[in-house]
Amino acid sequence: MSAPTLKLKQKRSQERREKIVAAATRLFGDRGIAQTSLTDVAQAAGIPLPSLYDYFKDKQDLVATVPEENYLALYNLLADPPEEGAADPRQQLRAIYLGNFAYIRDNPDWGRVFFLEIWPSVAVAEGRIRKAVDRYALRYVDLVRHAIASGDYRRQLDPYLAMSLLMGGMCHLTAVWLLYGRPYDLVEKGRALFDTLEVSFLAKGDVKTRARRSRKSR
């Protein structure tokens, strides 16, 4: 097989795999994971059921792939972890946090799958899913550590607790947004949530500065 033919075959295979994952995300979000069969996914993706097994060994494999693929896409969309002399870690943390809300807003099927199906269930403990979540969450931890080192966040702040507060708030805000028919601007609410939580992270001087700025803006 020639190199161009092989590349074309690989490209088509990747496109078919992406169609399957997209169909699964949509159906899992609309119907729920338990109510969706692999036959349903194959039909929605426009492929024969036997072809689906060329890519995924079973339903559990496909369920684990959905958060893996979406967290990988989200991870690649957002900024790299900070390095020495890089941009303000607080700004990076804020950008990543709001970027996550924007991704959910633009991909509500994914939001329903993860925040209403996977996160509240035992599925989140599945190794591959947990690894995808942990990889993303550790970026928050790294950024919080850099903000502590720069003196912006208080020295006693536990980076893992800060990450838990941010991710827990995101889960709750997103779940309410989905359950009540998306009644508000998710990114704007996410911005307000971040600002509220970050006040508890700040070193004393930064808290006073923010309070003065807030009074001046009234």
N, C-alpha and C positions, 0 to 999 in steps of 0.2 A: 504494500500500500504506500503510495507516494505521500510525502510530507504534507502537501496542500490538502489531499483527500483526508488524511488522518486528522488534520486540524479542523476541517469542516465537520467531520464526524464527531469530534470532541465538542465542538461548539453546539451542534444540534443536541447532543446528549445533555450538555449543561443547560441549554434552554428548556428541554423537556423536564429536567429535574426542577428547574425554577418554576415551571408551570404547575407541577405537582404540589410544590410547597405553597405557592400562591393560592391554589384551589383549596388545599387543606386549611390554610389560615382563614380563608373566607368562610368555609363551611363550619369549621370549629367555632368561629366567632358567631355565626348566625344560629347554628343548631345546638352547639355544645359538642364536646369531644365524644362523650358517651353515645350521643345520638347520631354520630356520623360514622359511616362504614368506609372501608377502603374502596368498595364499589362506588359509593357516592363520590369519593375524591377522584377516582379514575374517570368517571363520567363527566365531572365538572372540568377536569383537565383535558378532556377530549382524547384520552388514550385508552387502549385495551387494559383491562385489569392485570393480565399477566405481565404487561410491560412495566407496571408500577413496581412489581417485585424485582425488576432489574436494578432499581434504585434504593428501595427500602425493604428490609426483610420482613417487617410486620408493622402493625399500627403503632406500637410503642416506639419503634424506630422513627416513624414519621412524626409522631407527637413531639419527640425530643428534638427533632430537626427544626421544627418551627421556631422555638425560642433561640436555638443556636444561630439560625440564619438571620433572624431579626436583630439579635444583639450584635452579631458580627457587622451587619449593615449599619447599625447605630454607632458601634465602636469606630467604624471606618469614617463615618460622617463627621465625627467630632474631633476636637483638637487633641494633639498628642500630650502625654503627661509633661509637666514642666521640667526644664533643665536649668542648670545654673545660669542666671542672668536672663531667663525667659520672661515672658509676660507675667503680669500680676497673677498669682495663683488664685486669688479671690475672683478676679474677672474670669479666669478659665473655669473655675468651679461653677460660677453662675451661668456661663455660656453652655457648659455641658448639661447642667441641670435643665435649663430652658430648652436646649436642643432636644432633650428627651421628650419633653412635653410636646414640642413641635412635631416630633416623629410620631407620637401617639395620635395627635390631632390629625395628621395626614394619613395615618394608617389605623383607623379605628377598629378594623377587623383584628389586627394584631393586638390592640389594646384589650379588646374583649376576650381574646384567647388567653392572654397572659394574666391580666388583672382580675378577670371574673372566673376563669376556668383553672388555670395552672397555679397561680399564686395561692389561692385559698385551699388548695388540695394537696394531697401527699405527693403529687407529681413533681412539685418543685424540689423535692428531696432527691429525685432521680439524678444520678451522677452527672450526666451530660448537661442537664438543665442547670443544676447547681453550679457547675463549672462556668457556664456561660454567664450566669448572673454574677458570680463571684469576680470574674475577670473585669466586668464593668464596674462593680461596686468598689473594687480596689483602686480604681482611678480617683474616686471621691476621696478615699483614704489618703492617697498620695498627695492630692491637692491640698487637703486639710493640713497635712503634715508640713507642706511647704509654707502655707499661710501662718502656721504656728512658728516655724523657723524664722520667717520674715518679721515676726512681731505683730502681725495684723490680728491673729487669733490668740486667745489667752493660752498661756503655757500649760495650764492644767487640763485643757480640753482633750478629751479622749477622741482620737480620730475615728475610731470604729463606732462610737456612740453618735458622733456627728453624722456619719454616713447613714446609720440606722434611722436617725430622725429625718434626714432628707428623703431617703427611699420610702420610709413608712408614710410620710406625708404625701409623697407622690402616689403611692398605691391607693391611699384613701381618697385623695382628690380625684384621681382618674376613675376609680370605681363609681363614685357618686356621679361624675360627669357622664359615664356610660349608662348607669342604671336609670338616670332621670332624663334621658334623651338629649344629652349634650346641651344643657341649658345655659352655659356660660363659655366665655373665651378661655380655653384650657391654659393657654400660654400665659395670659394675663393673670389668671389665678395662681399659676405656678410661680410667676414673678413675685406676687404678693406673699406667697408661702415662703419662698426662699428668703426674702427680706425679713420676714418675721422670725424665721428660725435663725438666721445669721446673726441677729442681734445678740443671741445667747452665746455665740462663738467668739465675739469680738473682745479684744483687749480693752481695758477700761477707757483708755484715751480715745479709741475709735468709737466706743459707745457714746461718749460725750460729744465728739465731733458730729456724729450722725444726728444726735438729738438737737444740736444747735442748728444744723442745716435744715432739719425738719421744722423747727420753729420759724426760721427765716422764710421758708417757703409758704407759710400759711398766710 
